[in-house]
């Protein structure tokens, strides 16, 4: 095997025990937090990344597996700027992580007169937004015959043709782990299973963050010059560690998916269903030898670490997809389901109340509490741009030294030792590959921050979202290899919704109040905000 720098946890913890003032502490190890940690570390800043569970175990491993501009936003010209920026990021990701992100053809089947012409124009504009070297495929109008040939499994009755376009597909959990690993290569100290339990503010500035190792119970007081709050759907509990009366910035939306056998759509092309009764679009996408169908948009009051798919959502996806597939779907055909939570900037902050399905996925960068910057909203595709924007705001507020962002051309870590896709196929097919999976699990523990069997099977590999029977069998074998009794594995792997929130009451530390001026969200367009932040 090629030599890879070990991610030894004890060595990382030893760095936290040193009496060091870090440049940056990032709270949250999903796409946003990993992106910020990578941006900071690649600028030479001393960076700590803290995640309460495993990296990407929340929303960032439960997406629709698309790197895209967002075709549904084409309805509103006011969102076109957001779409174009995402399409630029799509091309950058394919360049920097070709082992994890690739171009994928999609077809929108048309059953009504005039639909093909209408959607050809709309998706043509979508494709045209990638001028300047960011295009990944040409949009084209298809005849009925071409549609049936390129999209096997589509319902032939009434089909009048289709429109083919291209977007990006990726492995979300593996990309997140790769981002964390890249940040580590640039000197960051990433630690999962390290929930933040307290934040100390003194003299109007945050002086330290307290985190607890869930494996040993050891507490670490981490002194820092600034904090990025990138906890996704859980940014508000982090903010309330500083001010228990802090306003609510985030509404939470649940997006659910189901997995079907690939016999429903046996080709390599994905399908876009343009209209659903919840105001969204629905995708049916070949993924890891199965067919992924999603997503929904349901507001959820509590930000659970393990959100569950409702029967109503499953029935909605079955009903909608069945209208476009030749082979009817039954409830028994659903092999697995999963849901993720989207953090949406609270529309009530602007005085209006709308459904979460109509809320834009624009991100917000919010300076508050002197030297904390909360980053919320956005979507996977824009993680790099969000990080660059957050770092710009930190620079303009003199929280970090001015240094150039290099992530636009920074290759994302690629492990030379394992072919993950092939291993998944072997592991799902039979028990013959079990020893090989255990060997990989030990490697992932030492080189990819994996701490539990679930970390290996749900995120470093994706068996957990595809085959529950094989996953259950392998969990026991990996637990034995890790030296973990099954009772302990369950305790470590079961996510807890939040840690105990406490306001630091040490001498000289005072509970902070949210500054109303600081709480104004910084909008998406960096160019516009540069002037605002300098005022």
PEPE-V101148 format. One record per helix or strand of 3 or more residues. SS is the DSSP state (alpha for helix, beta for strand). FROM is the first residue (numbers start at 1). LEN is the number of residues. If there is no record, write none. Layout:
ss->(SS,SS)
from->(FROM,FROM)
len->(LEN,LEN)
This chain:
ss->(alpha,beta,alpha,beta,alpha,alpha,alpha,beta,alpha,beta,alpha,beta,alpha,beta,beta,beta,beta,beta,alpha,beta,alpha,beta,beta,beta,alpha,alpha,beta,alpha,alpha,beta,beta,alpha,alpha,alpha,alpha,alpha,alpha,alpha,alpha,alpha)
from->(9,24,31,47,59,71,77,101,115,140,144,161,172,189,194,205,219,227,232,250,262,270,282,290,311,331,336,347,356,363,372,380,407,420,431,453,463,468,486,526)
len->(9,4,12,4,3,5,20,10,14,3,7,10,14,3,9,9,6,3,8,12,3,4,6,5,12,3,10,4,3,6,6,17,3,10,17,8,3,15,8,9)
